[in-house]
Amino acid sequence: MSFNKILILIAAGLAAAAAGFFGPEIIGYLQRPAGTDQEGDDQPPAAEIEGEITGPFVDFGSVVVNLNEESYSSFHIDLRLQFDVGENPTDAQFKEQMTDYEDRVKRNRPVLRSWLITYLADKTVADIRGKANVNKIRTDILNAFNGILFPGGQYRLQDVLFDEYFWEGGS
């Protein structure tokens, strides 16, 4: 084999390796809205945390879900959630209300987890990255969980907060 052919094969191999390594970042960059430096910066967040959030909070726990990626690599997201119920801790019915909220979450945990896993399993890495996407996920979870926990429309969950929001994967 001639020296030129060896150089061409090495260059092709390096180009293929670079495409595999940088490909997901390039695709994510190309999918960003025009005129933005970072993903989603031109969009207002779906649910912005305003002021001081003091709770009280109801712990939901964590889930790990494989993402909907068609690559040869496996990507997953690991979430740990808390709900802000936004009740006044000085209220005389506070303890009773908190017990009710915690019982509702405990009783409906299988339904809530199933909804959350199904919802996240349809997401790609591009869908879960960036402030706007994270806030959209929070809003979607909040609306769905309020509907499940309080079907009469008297929604009590004020916000969904992430204790952990971690995704990983790749080759």
RANOR-V101418 format. One line per field, one symbol per residue. phi: phi as a letter, one per 40 degrees, with the letter a starting at -180 (. if undefined). burial: I if it has 24 or more other C-alpha atoms within 12 Angstrom, else O. A space follows every 10 residues. Layout:
phi=???
burial=???
This chain:
phi=.ccccccccc cccccccccc ccdccccccc ccccgbcbdg ccbcccaccb gccbgcbbcc hbbbbcccbc cccbbabbbb bbbccfcccc cccdcccccc ccccccccdd cccccccccc cccbdccbcg dccccccdcc cdcccccccb ccgccbccab bccbabbaih c
burial=OOOOOOOOOO OOOOOOOOOO OOOIOOOOOO OIOOOOOOII OOOOOOIOOO OOOOOIIIII IOIIIIIIIO OOOOIIIIII IIIIIIIOOO OOOOOOIIOO IIOIIOOOIO OIIOIIIOII IOIIIIIIII IIIIIIIIIO IIIIIIOIIO OOOOOIIIII IIOOIOIOOO O
